[in-house]
Amino acid sequence: AVMASSAAAVPFLAPPLEQLRHLAAELRSLLPRVRGELWESEARGSGQGSAHLCFAFRVARPPTLHSQVGEAQETTEEFNREMFWRRLNEAAVNLSEEATILTILFSRLPLPSPRESQRICEHIHVAIEEIIAVYYSLPKDQGITLRKLVRSATLDIVDGMAQLLEVLVSPSPSTENSDLISCNSVSVACQQVPKIPKDNKAAALLTLTKSVDFVKDAHEEMEQAVEECDPYCGLLNDSEDNSDSHNDEDGVVGLPSNRDSYWSAEDQELIAPCLALVKASRASLKKIRILVAENGKKDQVAQLDDIVDICDEISPSVDDLVLSIYPPVCHLTVRINSAKLVSVLIKALEITKASHVTPQPEDSWIPLLINAVNHCMNRVKELTQHATEL
């Protein structure tokens, strides 16, 4: 009877790979919460701002790990910046080491015992909760832009660990050393943590620099497409190779059958102001970044966040406009995308002008740039007026 009760007290342990599979699933389920997608609904439902992982590797009801994660801590205590970064770096180093140990133990036979597997999974579990808890300890008043960068780094680490677990559970014979590659991706993600900007101004500059680079690439791509454009592309080839295949619907013998693959004269006329808008977007972002670098104050967190938030919308709007000018061109779509870009661009310029990074707004270059942008938009409207009347 004593042996029976003792055996009942020991929970059944799942096989090693099953434990890894459960842990990977739990990490996957946690990712949306860290992104904030489920945060509001959970907070409303529970009445509190915390969430945690359930350690579900045993058949018996498991104890919940005490580490909690939740939204940014709202506290009256003064934020200790040095301690925060030390904790975050230590948590990243710890996770990198756990990933290495996990890979070594599960990349060879025999696999660890169920008890040893449980110990490894628990270590990873605690390490993951620690780095998420550290992220959530960063107050919002330190800057939303900074928090986004820390959150992104945290998500990369959690996602990398989930990928590693999934590779180890389902090794593919066609993917040689894929487990080691996944382990390296966790290590690479952890190595990015010390490189995160340490304050919101530095975070704003990094984010603006990325936006400048994205728009620069789109601008150069559009310029190259215009330079390489041949309005008569396909005419000769189509008339020679497919002259026999043209039917009466073509209207004129020899017209290209691939009309959707080149720009008409009207399209080319419309491209000019669109290209000018993209060029103005690139110039605006560069100038805004310079203003933030030269005049931005670290304690003006909210204004820096406002500038970054609106500037983040410029690159996607540029992409939409650039894509819409490739043939076949829908002039109404170009008009809509141009208007969207202009709206975002002017808002970004006005927010920047009204902020502390523009110390003398009356002498600013911003009104001139706004006038130029409006001029380009008026030209687009003129050239697309027929499309709105159809």
KAJO-V201117 format. One record per residue. N is the residue number from 1. RES is the residue in one letter. PHI is phi in degrees with one decimal (NA if undefined). Layout:
N/RES/PHI ; N/RES/PHI
This chain:
1/A/NA ; 2/V/-64.3 ; 3/M/-64.6 ; 4/A/-66.0 ; 5/S/-67.9 ; 6/S/-67.2 ; 7/A/-67.4 ; 8/A/-68.0 ; 9/A/-75.3 ; 10/V/-90.0 ; 11/P/-67.9 ; 12/F/-72.6 ; 13/L/-102.1 ; 14/A/-69.5 ; 15/P/-58.5 ; 16/P/-52.0 ; 17/L/-67.1 ; 18/E/-66.7 ; 19/Q/-64.4 ; 20/L/-64.2 ; 21/R/-63.4 ; 22/H/-63.9 ; 23/L/-65.7 ; 24/A/-60.6 ; 25/A/-64.4 ; 26/E/-67.5 ; 27/L/-65.8 ; 28/R/-62.0 ; 29/S/-69.7 ; 30/L/-80.9 ; 31/L/-55.0 ; 32/P/-61.8 ; 33/R/-68.6 ; 34/V/-68.0 ; 35/R/-67.4 ; 36/G/97.4 ; 37/E/-66.6 ; 38/L/-106.3 ; 39/W/-63.3 ; 40/E/-64.0 ; 41/S/-66.9 ; 42/E/-67.1 ; 43/A/-64.3 ; 44/R/-68.3 ; 45/G/-73.0 ; 46/S/-96.3 ; 47/G/77.1 ; 48/Q/-146.7 ; 49/G/-101.5 ; 50/S/-145.6 ; 51/A/-143.6 ; 52/H/-148.3 ; 53/L/-85.6 ; 54/C/-101.4 ; 55/F/-87.0 ; 56/A/-108.7 ; 57/F/-97.9 ; 58/R/-108.6 ; 59/V/-74.0 ; 60/A/-67.7 ; 61/R/-62.1 ; 62/P/-86.4 ; 63/P/-72.3 ; 64/T/-84.5 ; 65/L/-60.6 ; 66/H/-73.0 ; 67/S/-66.6 ; 68/Q/-114.6 ; 69/V/-126.8 ; 70/G/-162.2 ; 71/E/-68.9 ; 72/A/-50.2 ; 73/Q/-69.9 ; 74/E/-101.5 ; 75/T/-138.9 ; 76/T/-84.2 ; 77/E/-69.5 ; 78/E/-69.7 ; 79/F/-69.3 ; 80/N/-97.6 ; 81/R/-61.3 ; 82/E/-62.2 ; 83/M/-66.4 ; 84/F/-59.0 ; 85/W/-67.8 ; 86/R/-65.5 ; 87/R/-62.8 ; 88/L/-65.6 ; 89/N/-64.4 ; 90/E/-64.5 ; 91/A/-64.2 ; 92/A/-66.7 ; 93/V/-61.7 ; 94/N/-62.2 ; 95/L/-67.2 ; 96/S/-61.6 ; 97/E/-66.0 ; 98/E/-64.0 ; 99/A/-64.6 ; 100/T/-64.7 ; 101/I/-61.6 ; 102/L/-58.3 ; 103/T/-64.7 ; 104/I/-61.5 ; 105/L/-72.2 ; 106/F/-103.1 ; 107/S/-98.0 ; 108/R/-145.7 ; 109/L/-105.8 ; 110/P/-74.5 ; 111/L/-69.7 ; 112/P/-59.3 ; 113/S/-68.9 ; 114/P/-55.6 ; 115/R/-66.6 ; 116/E/-66.3 ; 117/S/-62.3 ; 118/Q/-61.1 ; 119/R/-63.1 ; 120/I/-63.8 ; 121/C/-62.3 ; 122/E/-64.5 ; 123/H/-62.0 ; 124/I/-64.5 ; 125/H/-57.5 ; 126/V/-65.4 ; 127/A/-65.5 ; 128/I/-65.6 ; 129/E/-62.9 ; 130/E/-65.7 ; 131/I/-69.4 ; 132/I/-69.1 ; 133/A/-62.7 ; 134/V/-64.8 ; 135/Y/-57.2 ; 136/Y/-69.7 ; 137/S/-80.6 ; 138/L/-81.2 ; 139/P/-65.8 ; 140/K/-63.8 ; 141/D/-71.1 ; 142/Q/-83.7 ; 143/G/120.4 ; 144/I/-68.3 ; 145/T/-62.9 ; 146/L/-64.6 ; 147/R/-62.4 ; 148/K/-63.5 ; 149/L/-67.6 ; 150/V/-66.7 ; 151/R/-62.8 ; 152/S/-60.3 ; 153/A/-64.6 ; 154/T/-63.9 ; 155/L/-62.2 ; 156/D/-60.4 ; 157/I/-68.9 ; 158/V/-63.2 ; 159/D/-64.4 ; 160/G/-62.7 ; 161/M/-66.6 ; 162/A/-62.1 ; 163/Q/-60.8 ; 164/L/-60.4 ; 165/L/-60.7 ; 166/E/-66.5 ; 167/V/-67.2 ; 168/L/-68.3 ; 169/V/-75.6 ; 170/S/-125.4 ; 171/P/-64.8 ; 172/S/-100.0 ; 173/P/-62.9 ; 174/S/-84.2 ; 175/T/-109.0 ; 176/E/-71.7 ; 177/N/59.5 ; 178/S/-64.4 ; 179/D/-66.1 ; 180/L/-68.7 ; 181/I/-65.0 ; 182/S/-64.9 ; 183/C/-59.8 ; 184/N/-64.2 ; 185/S/-65.3 ; 186/V/-64.7 ; 187/S/-62.2 ; 188/V/-62.4 ; 189/A/-63.0 ; 190/C/-67.4 ; 191/Q/-70.5 ; 192/Q/-78.1 ; 193/V/-58.5 ; 194/P/-64.6 ; 195/K/-88.7 ; 196/I/-66.3 ; 197/P/-54.1 ; 198/K/-94.3 ; 199/D/-145.5 ; 200/N/-70.1 ; 201/K/-66.4 ; 202/A/-62.6 ; 203/A/-65.2 ; 204/A/-63.2 ; 205/L/-62.7 ; 206/L/-63.2 ; 207/T/-65.4 ; 208/L/-65.5 ; 209/T/-61.0 ; 210/K/-63.9 ; 211/S/-63.9 ; 212/V/-58.8 ; 213/D/-64.4 ; 214/F/-62.0 ; 215/V/-69.5 ; 216/K/-58.7 ; 217/D/-62.7 ; 218/A/-64.8 ; 219/H/-63.2 ; 220/E/-66.1 ; 221/E/-63.8 ; 222/M/-67.8 ; 223/E/-61.0 ; 224/Q/-64.0 ; 225/A/-63.4 ; 226/V/-67.8 ; 227/E/-64.6 ; 228/E/-86.2 ; 229/C/-67.4 ; 230/D/-121.4 ; 231/P/-60.3 ; 232/Y/-105.6 ; 233/C/-57.7 ; 234/G/93.5 ; 235/L/-62.7 ; 236/L/-68.3 ; 237/N/-61.0 ; 238/D/-67.6 ; 239/S/-70.7 ; 240/E/-82.0 ; 241/D/-83.4 ; 242/N/-122.3 ; 243/S/-61.5 ; 244/D/-75.1 ; 245/S/-90.8 ; 246/H/-69.4 ; 247/N/-108.8 ; 248/D/-64.5 ; 249/E/-66.9 ; 250/D/-68.8 ; 251/G/86.6 ; 252/V/-128.7 ; 253/V/-63.4 ; 254/G/99.2 ; 255/L/-65.5 ; 256/P/-66.6 ; 257/S/-79.9 ; 258/N/-102.6 ; 259/R/-59.9 ; 260/D/-77.8 ; 261/S/-105.0 ; 262/Y/-142.0 ; 263/W/-91.0 ; 264/S/-80.5 ; 265/A/-62.0 ; 266/E/-66.2 ; 267/D/-61.6 ; 268/Q/-63.9 ; 269/E/-66.8 ; 270/L/-72.4 ; 271/I/-62.9 ; 272/A/-55.9 ; 273/P/-67.6 ; 274/C/-65.9 ; 275/L/-62.6 ; 276/A/-64.4 ; 277/L/-65.3 ; 278/V/-65.8 ; 279/K/-62.9 ; 280/A/-66.0 ; 281/S/-64.1 ; 282/R/-62.9 ; 283/A/-64.0 ; 284/S/-63.7 ; 285/L/-62.6 ; 286/K/-62.5 ; 287/K/-69.0 ; 288/I/-63.6 ; 289/R/-62.1 ; 290/I/-63.2 ; 291/L/-61.0 ; 292/V/-64.8 ; 293/A/-64.6 ; 294/E/-84.2 ; 295/N/-119.0 ; 296/G/-63.0 ; 297/K/-108.8 ; 298/K/-61.7 ; 299/D/-84.2 ; 300/Q/-90.7 ; 301/V/-63.5 ; 302/A/-63.3 ; 303/Q/-65.9 ; 304/L/-63.5 ; 305/D/-62.7 ; 306/D/-62.2 ; 307/I/-63.6 ; 308/V/-64.6 ; 309/D/-58.6 ; 310/I/-73.7 ; 311/C/-66.3 ; 312/D/-63.1 ; 313/E/-84.8 ; 314/I/-69.4 ; 315/S/-59.8 ; 316/P/-61.0 ; 317/S/-68.0 ; 318/V/-62.6 ; 319/D/-58.4 ; 320/D/-61.4 ; 321/L/-67.2 ; 322/V/-61.1 ; 323/L/-63.6 ; 324/S/-75.6 ; 325/I/-92.9 ; 326/Y/-78.1 ; 327/P/-68.1 ; 328/P/-76.3 ; 329/V/-89.7 ; 330/C/-99.8 ; 331/H/-62.4 ; 332/L/-67.3 ; 333/T/-64.3 ; 334/V/-61.2 ; 335/R/-61.5 ; 336/I/-63.3 ; 337/N/-68.6 ; 338/S/-64.8 ; 339/A/-62.4 ; 340/K/-63.9 ; 341/L/-62.8 ; 342/V/-61.3 ; 343/S/-60.8 ; 344/V/-65.7 ; 345/L/-64.3 ; 346/I/-65.3 ; 347/K/-62.4 ; 348/A/-63.0 ; 349/L/-67.3 ; 350/E/-68.9 ; 351/I/-64.1 ; 352/T/-64.6 ; 353/K/-62.0 ; 354/A/-82.1 ; 355/S/-93.2 ; 356/H/-71.2 ; 357/V/-76.3 ; 358/T/-112.4 ; 359/P/-64.7 ; 360/Q/-128.3 ; 361/P/-60.7 ; 362/E/-69.5 ; 363/D/-101.2 ; 364/S/-75.9 ; 365/W/-80.0 ; 366/I/-62.3 ; 367/P/-57.8 ; 368/L/-62.8 ; 369/L/-69.1 ; 370/I/-63.6 ; 371/N/-62.5 ; 372/A/-64.6 ; 373/V/-65.0 ; 374/N/-63.4 ; 375/H/-61.8 ; 376/C/-62.5 ; 377/M/-66.2 ; 378/N/-61.8 ; 379/R/-65.7 ; 380/V/-61.7 ; 381/K/-62.4 ; 382/E/-60.6 ; 383/L/-76.7 ; 384/T/-114.7 ; 385/Q/-60.1 ; 386/H/-61.9 ; 387/A/-69.5 ; 388/T/-78.7 ; 389/E/-94.3 ; 390/L/-72.4
